[in-house]
């Protein structure tokens, strides 16, 4: 199984930027899997943020499109979420997911 660890969260002012990292260790049932970022705001359900496939194809939620970018290191079980022009509505715990496994989450708070 995979063990995922997120990092990079914190407190940032509106308009600021953060980069989240997800490091995966262990083995999944397959080395080929889509890598995801999700988030969960207080009193809301967990929602999809971004994904990146093995071929590098990406997908984004409408709320973050053109502000967030998901990337990965090829040959390395690490992926990132570069977040720019952050808004208070982006405040949430951010989780990475790969091959059905979840990390513990990292808190992102956008506030002045």
C-alpha positions as CSV (number, residue, x, y, z in Angstrom):
1,X,0.0,0.0,0.0
2,X,1.0,3.6,-0.4
3,X,1.7,6.1,2.4
4,X,1.1,9.7,1.4
5,X,2.4,12.7,3.3
6,X,1.3,16.3,2.4
7,X,3.2,19.4,3.3
8,X,3.4,23.1,2.4
9,X,0.2,24.3,4.0
10,X,0.0,27.4,6.1
11,X,-1.6,30.9,6.6
12,X,-1.4,33.2,3.6
13,X,-3.0,36.5,2.7
14,X,-5.5,36.8,-0.1
15,X,-3.7,37.0,-3.4
16,X,-0.8,35.1,-2.0
17,X,0.7,31.8,-3.1
18,X,1.5,28.4,-1.7
19,X,3.0,25.2,-3.0
20,X,1.8,21.9,-1.6
21,X,3.8,18.7,-1.9
22,X,2.7,15.1,-1.7
23,X,5.3,12.4,-1.2
24,X,4.2,8.8,-1.7
25,X,6.1,5.8,-0.3
26,X,5.4,2.1,-0.4
27,X,3.9,0.2,-3.3
28,X,0.5,0.5,-5.0
29,X,-1.2,-2.3,-6.9
30,X,0.1,-0.6,-10.0
31,X,2.9,2.0,-10.6
32,X,0.5,3.7,-13.0
33,X,-2.1,5.8,-11.3
34,X,-3.7,9.2,-11.5
35,X,-2.5,11.6,-8.8
36,X,-5.1,13.9,-7.2
37,X,-5.6,16.8,-4.9
38,X,-8.8,17.2,-3.0
39,X,-9.8,19.7,-0.3
40,X,-12.4,19.9,2.5
41,X,-13.6,23.2,3.9
42,X,-15.3,23.4,7.3
43,X,-18.8,22.0,7.2
44,X,-18.4,21.0,3.6
45,X,-17.8,17.8,1.8
46,X,-14.5,16.9,0.4
47,X,-14.2,18.1,-3.2
48,X,-12.0,17.5,-6.2
49,X,-9.3,20.1,-6.9
50,X,-7.0,18.8,-9.5
51,X,-5.5,15.6,-11.1
52,X,-2.6,14.6,-13.2
53,X,-2.5,11.4,-15.2
54,X,0.5,9.2,-16.2
55,X,0.7,11.0,-19.5
56,X,0.8,14.4,-17.8
57,X,-2.8,15.3,-18.7
58,X,-4.3,17.5,-16.1
59,X,-7.8,18.4,-15.0
60,X,-9.0,21.1,-12.6
61,X,-12.1,22.1,-10.7
62,X,-13.7,25.2,-12.2
63,X,-13.1,27.1,-9.0
64,X,-9.3,26.8,-9.2
65,X,-8.7,26.7,-13.0
66,X,-6.1,29.2,-14.1
67,X,-5.0,29.8,-10.5
68,X,-3.7,26.3,-9.4
69,X,-1.3,24.0,-11.2
70,X,-0.7,20.3,-10.5
71,X,2.6,18.9,-11.5
72,X,4.6,15.7,-10.8
73,X,8.1,14.5,-10.8
74,X,8.5,11.7,-13.3
75,X,10.1,8.6,-11.9
76,X,9.5,10.0,-8.4
77,X,6.4,9.5,-6.3
78,X,6.0,13.2,-5.6
79,X,3.5,15.6,-6.9
80,X,2.7,19.2,-6.2
81,X,-0.1,21.8,-6.2
82,X,1.1,25.3,-7.0
83,X,-1.6,27.7,-5.8
84,X,-1.6,31.3,-6.8
85,X,-4.0,34.3,-6.3
86,X,-5.4,32.5,-3.3
87,X,-8.9,33.5,-2.0
88,X,-10.5,33.1,1.4
89,X,-12.8,30.4,-0.2
90,X,-9.7,28.3,-0.8
91,X,-9.4,27.8,2.9
92,X,-9.6,24.1,3.6
93,X,-7.6,21.0,4.5
94,X,-5.9,19.8,1.3
95,X,-5.5,16.1,0.7
96,X,-3.5,14.2,-1.9
97,X,-4.8,10.9,-3.2
98,X,-3.1,8.2,-5.3
99,X,-4.2,4.7,-6.2
100,X,-7.0,5.1,-3.7
101,X,-4.8,6.0,-0.8
102,X,-5.1,9.3,1.1
103,X,-2.7,11.5,3.0
104,X,-3.5,13.0,6.4
105,X,-4.0,16.5,4.9
106,X,-2.4,19.9,5.3
107,X,-4.3,23.0,6.4
108,X,-4.4,26.0,4.1
109,X,-5.9,29.2,5.5
110,X,-6.3,32.3,3.4
111,X,-7.1,35.3,5.5
112,X,-6.0,38.9,6.0
